Amino acid sequence: MKIAVTILALLLAGNTLAETPEPITAGDAFMHHYDSDKDGKISLEEFQAPAARQFEQMDADADGSISAEEATAFVEKLRSEMQETGKSQ
């Protein structure tokens, strides 16, 4: 889910940033987000890192797997946080 949200944010950022004097492409935003060592390339490790962090967040009991209950709890928490963020703006 976070990856989908990240990609959507990058696409939206690309549109917003395109209105600046020097447009930033969606590819530039993607590189900024994933290229953690700033070498101009995204390795498999860099690409998978956000998913690994999300997995750790979802695996509430740290047993190395995500149950349907853990996935539901994670999505509900994310939904709640998004609603709270929307209310504060």
CORDABEL-V680936 format. One record per residue. N is the residue number from 1. PHI is phi in radians with two decimals (none if undefined). BURIAL is + if it has 16 or more other C-alpha atoms within 10 Angstrom, else -. Layout:
n->N phi->PHI burial->BURIAL
n->N phi->PHI burial->BURIAL
This chain:
n->1 phi->none burial->-
n->2 phi->-1.11 burial->-
n->3 phi->-1.12 burial->-
n->4 phi->-1.10 burial->-
n->5 phi->-1.12 burial->-
n->6 phi->-1.09 burial->-
n->7 phi->-1.11 burial->+
n->8 phi->-1.07 burial->-
n->9 phi->-1.08 burial->-
n->10 phi->-1.12 burial->+
n->11 phi->-1.12 burial->+
n->12 phi->-1.16 burial->-
n->13 phi->-1.09 burial->+
n->14 phi->-1.03 burial->+
n->15 phi->-1.20 burial->-
n->16 phi->-1.16 burial->-
n->17 phi->-1.22 burial->+
n->18 phi->-1.16 burial->-
n->19 phi->-1.46 burial->-
n->20 phi->-1.37 burial->-
n->21 phi->-0.95 burial->-
n->22 phi->-1.95 burial->-
n->23 phi->-1.01 burial->-
n->24 phi->-1.87 burial->+
n->25 phi->-1.36 burial->+
n->26 phi->-1.06 burial->+
n->27 phi->-1.09 burial->-
n->28 phi->-1.10 burial->-
n->29 phi->-1.14 burial->+
n->30 phi->-1.07 burial->+
n->31 phi->-1.08 burial->+
n->32 phi->-1.03 burial->-
n->33 phi->-1.31 burial->+
n->34 phi->-1.73 burial->+
n->35 phi->-1.39 burial->+
n->36 phi->-1.18 burial->+
n->37 phi->-1.66 burial->-
n->38 phi->0.94 burial->-
n->39 phi->-1.68 burial->-
n->40 phi->1.46 burial->-
n->41 phi->-2.40 burial->-
n->42 phi->-1.91 burial->+
n->43 phi->-1.41 burial->-
n->44 phi->-1.02 burial->-
n->45 phi->-1.06 burial->-
n->46 phi->-1.11 burial->-
n->47 phi->-1.19 burial->-
n->48 phi->-1.46 burial->-
n->49 phi->-0.98 burial->-
n->50 phi->-1.06 burial->+
n->51 phi->-1.15 burial->-
n->52 phi->-1.12 burial->-
n->53 phi->-1.12 burial->-
n->54 phi->-1.14 burial->-
n->55 phi->-1.00 burial->+
n->56 phi->-1.07 burial->+
n->57 phi->-1.17 burial->-
n->58 phi->-1.33 burial->+
n->59 phi->-1.39 burial->+
n->60 phi->-1.03 burial->+
n->61 phi->-1.65 burial->-
n->62 phi->0.90 burial->-
n->63 phi->-1.68 burial->-
n->64 phi->1.50 burial->-
n->65 phi->-2.54 burial->-
n->66 phi->-2.00 burial->+
n->67 phi->-1.49 burial->-
n->68 phi->-1.04 burial->-
n->69 phi->-1.15 burial->-
n->70 phi->-1.13 burial->+
n->71 phi->-1.12 burial->+
n->72 phi->-1.09 burial->-
n->73 phi->-1.07 burial->-
n->74 phi->-1.12 burial->+
n->75 phi->-1.12 burial->-
n->76 phi->-1.11 burial->-
n->77 phi->-1.11 burial->-
n->78 phi->-1.08 burial->-
n->79 phi->-1.06 burial->-
n->80 phi->-1.09 burial->-
n->81 phi->-1.11 burial->-
n->82 phi->-1.18 burial->-
n->83 phi->-1.16 burial->-
n->84 phi->-1.10 burial->-
n->85 phi->-1.09 burial->-
n->86 phi->-1.13 burial->-
n->87 phi->-1.25 burial->-
n->88 phi->-1.43 burial->-
n->89 phi->-1.68 burial->-
